């Protein structure tokens, strides 16, 4: 209400631009990547040599972030295990790989057996669903590093991609279309800002049912991170896609720009897809600027596919919920959302 100062991700303690400058330092130290592969893709890859017969080993590591704080407040943890697997599956899917193995790390201030069992059972269930071997893990107790009653969950996924299936966006050309696959909410990104706005500033209860939401606030915030493997991998195998972006931290512009060749821009029209009501709630209650919303959240699109126009009818026939959301035009690597 009134003229409250707009809230940013930085206000909630997350500074994306500072993070971007630090990433530059790390990239220089990375080795063993595919010859000529661009850094900054969604997963790293290494050639298996003679043993792999033209396959690449693809790997990615990620955490579920502060979504665990919402899970702790709600006392529901099995979804968090599912989230970390789905997130990692999507990251290697974005470079054309299918998952084969998974490892997890859980750090507690003090090990909580009930939470631990819920999280691990969620991980194991989602691994089985994707036919992934859960091959190891690490559980740490670090009082003083993590807050009491909280934990940190990280997953490392290992996958395989055929050399000819690897997607890096380099074949994207102007005239290609951008297809969006819907998200069901925040997935695993932007929780620091969502919590800052809804819980810290507006003192909303997780049991509340705010206007526009079909469920309680807690349920809306804990909706599972969708895995797009079942829909997208068959399209990769049939070579129908030129690029895939998993929309995580950095939102639609930040993630789609990662796969654009330098001479292309992506132009999206925001009216073409449904934005889940949780985002409108955060924007209104912040208030949070529209650009900041798009920079922090997926805003209703969990994955973006880029394909030649000729391939689009077949893609649309083979995906349940895909929507054409924009096109590739000439430019310099930028993403605009009109």
C-alpha positions in Angstrom: 0.0 0.0 0.0 1.0 3.7 -0.3 4.3 4.6 -1.7 6.6 2.0 -0.1 10.1 1.9 -1.5 10.4 -0.8 -4.1 12.2 -3.9 -2.9 15.1 -5.4 -4.9 16.9 -8.8 -4.7 19.9 -6.8 -3.3 17.8 -5.5 -0.5 17.0 -9.1 0.4 20.7 -9.8 0.6 21.5 -11.2 -2.9 23.7 -9.0 -5.2 23.6 -10.5 -8.7 25.9 -8.0 -10.3 28.7 -8.7 -7.7 28.2 -12.4 -8.3 28.6 -11.9 -12.1 32.0 -10.2 -11.7 33.2 -13.0 -9.5 32.2 -15.7 -12.0 34.7 -14.2 -14.4 37.5 -15.1 -12.0 36.4 -18.7 -11.8 36.0 -19.3 -15.5 39.7 -18.6 -16.1 40.6 -21.5 -13.8 38.3 -24.1 -15.5 40.0 -26.8 -17.5 39.1 -30.0 -19.4 36.0 -28.5 -21.1 35.0 -29.6 -24.6 37.3 -28.0 -27.2 35.8 -24.7 -28.2 32.7 -25.1 -25.9 31.5 -21.8 -24.6 31.9 -21.3 -20.8 28.8 -20.3 -18.8 26.5 -23.0 -20.2 24.2 -24.9 -17.8 26.6 -27.8 -17.3 30.2 -28.7 -17.9 31.3 -31.5 -20.2 34.4 -33.6 -20.7 35.2 -36.1 -23.5 35.4 -39.6 -22.3 38.1 -40.5 -24.8 38.2 -44.0 -26.2 36.2 -45.5 -23.3 33.2 -43.3 -24.1 32.9 -43.9 -27.9 32.0 -40.4 -28.8 30.0 -39.7 -25.7 30.5 -36.7 -23.4 30.4 -36.9 -19.6 28.2 -34.0 -18.5 28.0 -32.8 -14.9 26.4 -30.0 -12.9 26.1 -29.1 -9.2 23.5 -26.9 -7.6 21.7 -26.1 -4.3 18.0 -25.5 -3.5 18.9 -22.3 -1.7 16.6 -20.6 0.8 13.5 -22.7 -0.2 14.7 -24.9 2.6 13.7 -22.1 5.1 10.2 -22.2 3.8 10.1 -26.0 4.1 11.4 -25.7 7.7 8.8 -23.2 8.6 6.1 -25.4 7.0 7.6 -28.7 8.4 7.4 -30.3 4.9 10.8 -31.5 3.5 10.3 -34.4 1.1 9.5 -32.0 -1.7 13.0 -30.4 -1.3 14.6 -33.7 -2.2 12.5 -33.9 -5.3 13.4 -30.2 -6.1 17.2 -30.7 -6.1 17.0 -33.7 -8.4 14.6 -32.0 -10.9 16.8 -28.8 -10.9 19.9 -30.8 -11.7 18.2 -32.9 -14.4 17.0 -29.7 -16.1 20.5 -28.2 -16.0 22.2 -31.0 -17.9 19.1 -31.4 -20.1 19.8 -27.9 -21.3 23.1 -29.1 -22.9 21.5 -32.2 -24.4 22.4 -34.8 -21.7 20.4 -37.5 -20.0 21.1 -38.2 -16.3 22.8 -41.4 -15.1 24.0 -40.7 -11.5 23.4 -38.4 -8.6 25.1 -37.4 -5.3 23.8 -35.2 -2.5 25.3 -33.1 0.2 23.2 -32.1 3.3 24.7 -29.7 5.8 23.0 -29.2 9.2 23.8 -27.1 12.2 22.7 -30.3 14.1 21.5 -33.4 12.3 17.7 -33.8 12.4 16.8 -37.4 11.7 13.3 -36.7 10.7 14.2 -33.9 8.2 17.1 -36.0 6.9 14.8 -39.0 6.2 12.2 -36.8 4.4 14.8 -35.1 2.2 16.6 -38.4 1.3 13.4 -40.2 0.5 12.4 -37.3 -1.8 15.8 -37.5 -3.6 15.6 -41.3 -3.9 12.0 -41.2 -5.3 12.8 -38.6 -7.9 16.0 -40.5 -8.9 14.0 -43.7 -9.4 11.5 -41.8 -11.5 14.3 -40.7 -13.8 16.1 -44.0 -13.7 19.1 -42.3 -12.0 21.5 -44.2 -9.8 21.9 -42.5 -6.4 25.6 -43.3 -5.9 26.6 -41.4 -2.8 26.3 -38.5 -0.6 27.7 -36.6 2.4 26.0 -35.4 5.5 27.7 -32.8 7.7 27.0 -31.3 11.0 28.5 -27.8 11.3 27.1 -25.9 14.4 27.8 -22.2 13.9 28.0 -22.4 10.1 24.3 -23.2 9.6 21.6 -21.7 11.7 19.9 -24.0 14.3 17.1 -26.0 12.7 18.2 -25.2 9.2 20.1 -27.1 6.6 21.7 -26.7 3.2 21.0 -29.2 0.3 23.2 -29.5 -2.7 23.1 -32.1 -5.5 25.6 -33.1 -8.1 24.4 -34.9 -11.2 26.3 -36.8 -13.8 24.9 -37.4 -17.3 25.9 -38.5 -20.8 25.4 -36.8 -24.1 26.2 -38.0 -27.6 28.7 -35.7 -29.2 26.2 -34.9 -32.0 23.4 -34.2 -29.5 25.3 -31.5 -27.5 23.4 -28.2 -27.4 25.3 -25.0 -26.9 23.1 -22.6 -28.9 25.7 -22.0 -31.6 23.3 -23.1 -34.4 20.6 -20.5 -33.4 19.8 -18.1 -36.2 17.5 -15.2 -36.7 14.0 -16.4 -37.7 14.1 -19.3 -35.2 11.3 -19.4 -32.6 11.4 -19.4 -28.8 9.1 -21.9 -27.1 8.3 -21.8 -23.4 7.4 -24.6 -21.1 5.3 -23.4 -18.1 6.6 -23.4 -14.5 4.2 -23.9 -11.6 5.7 -21.1 -9.4 9.2 -20.2 -8.1 10.8 -23.6 -8.7 14.0 -23.1 -6.7 14.8 -19.4 -7.3 14.2 -16.0 -5.8 13.2 -17.3 -2.3 15.3 -14.7 -0.5 13.3 -11.9 -2.2 9.9 -13.7 -1.9 10.5 -14.3 1.9 11.8 -10.7 2.4 8.6 -9.3 0.8 5.9 -11.7 2.0 7.1 -13.0 5.3 9.5 -10.4 6.7 7.9 -7.2 5.5 4.3 -8.1 5.1 4.3 -10.6 8.0 2.1 -13.0 6.0 1.4 -16.5 7.4 2.2 -19.6 5.4 -1.3 -20.8 6.2 -2.9 -17.7 4.8 -4.8 -17.9 1.5 -4.1 -14.5 -0.2 -6.3 -13.2 -3.0 -5.6 -14.9 -6.3 -3.9 -18.0 -4.9 -5.7 -21.3 -5.1 -3.8 -22.7 -2.2 -2.2 -21.5 1.0 0.9 -19.3 0.7 3.0 -22.1 2.1 1.8 -24.6 -0.5 2.2 -22.1 -3.4 5.8 -21.4 -2.3 6.7 -25.1 -1.9 5.3 -26.3 -5.3 7.8 -28.7 -6.7 10.5 -27.8 -9.3 9.2 -29.3 -12.5 11.5 -31.7 -14.4 11.2 -31.2 -18.1 13.1 -34.3 -19.0 10.1 -36.4 -20.2 9.0 -33.7 -22.6 12.3 -32.4 -23.8 14.7 -35.3 -24.1 12.8 -37.0 -27.0 13.0 -33.7 -28.9 16.8 -33.6 -28.4 17.1 -37.2 -29.6 15.2 -36.3 -32.7 17.5 -33.2 -33.2 14.5 -30.8 -33.3 16.1 -28.2 -31.0 19.0 -25.7 -31.4 19.1 -24.5 -27.8 17.6 -25.1 -24.4 17.7 -22.7 -21.5 16.7 -23.7 -17.9 15.2 -20.6 -16.3 16.8 -20.3 -12.9 18.6 -17.5 -11.1 18.8 -14.5 -13.5 15.3 -15.2 -14.8 14.3 -15.4 -18.5 16.7 -12.7 -19.8 19.7 -14.0 -17.8 19.3 -17.6 -18.8 18.2 -17.2 -22.4 21.1 -14.9 -23.2 23.5 -17.7 -22.1 22.7 -19.7 -25.2 22.4 -16.9 -27.8 25.1 -16.5 -30.3 26.6 -13.0 -30.4 24.7 -11.9 -33.5 21.2 -12.8 -32.3 18.7 -11.2 -30.0 15.6 -12.9 -28.5 12.4 -10.9 -28.5 9.6 -12.3 -26.2 6.0 -11.0 -25.8 4.9 -11.3 -22.2 1.2 -11.6 -22.9 1.7 -15.0 -24.6 2.0 -17.2 -21.5 0.3 -17.5 -18.1 2.2 -16.0 -15.1 1.4 -18.0 -11.9 -0.5 -15.8 -9.3 2.3 -16.1 -6.7 4.5 -13.7 -8.8 1.8 -11.1 -9.0 1.4 -11.3 -5.3 5.2 -10.7 -4.7 5.2 -7.8 -7.2 2.2 -6.1 -5.6 3.2 -6.6 -2.0 6.8 -5.5 -2.5 6.3 -3.5 -4.5 8.9 -5.0 -6.8 9.7 -3.4 -10.2 8.7 -5.5 -13.3 12.3 -5.7 -14.6 13.5 -6.9 -11.2 10.8 -9.6 -11.2 12.0 -10.8 -14.6 15.6 -10.8 -13.4 15.0 -12.8 -10.2 12.1 -15.2 -11.0 11.1 -17.5 -13.9 7.8 -15.6 -14.2 5.9 -18.7 -15.4 8.4 -20.2 -17.9 10.6 -22.9 -16.4 12.4 -23.9 -19.6 12.9 -22.2 -23.0 13.5 -24.1 -26.3 14.9 -22.5 -29.5 14.1 -24.2 -32.8 13.9 -23.6 -36.5 10.4 -22.6 -37.6 10.1 -25.8 -39.6 10.5 -27.9 -36.5 8.0 -26.1 -34.4 4.8 -27.9 -35.5 6.3 -31.3 -34.6 7.6 -29.9 -31.3 4.1 -28.5 -30.4 2.5 -31.9 -31.3 4.9 -33.7 -28.9 4.7 -31.4 -25.9 1.6 -31.0 -23.7 2.0 -27.5 -22.6 4.4 -25.7 -24.8 3.7 -22.1 -25.9 5.4 -20.0 -28.6 6.6 -17.0 -26.7 9.0 -15.1 -29.1 11.5 -15.2 -31.9 15.1 -14.7 -32.6 16.1 -11.5 -34.4 19.3 -9.9 -35.5 21.2 -8.2 -32.7 24.0 -8.6 -30.2 23.0 -11.2 -27.7 20.3 -9.4 -25.8 16.9 -10.6 -24.6 13.9 -8.2 -24.6 10.5 -8.9 -23.1 7.8 -6.6 -24.5 
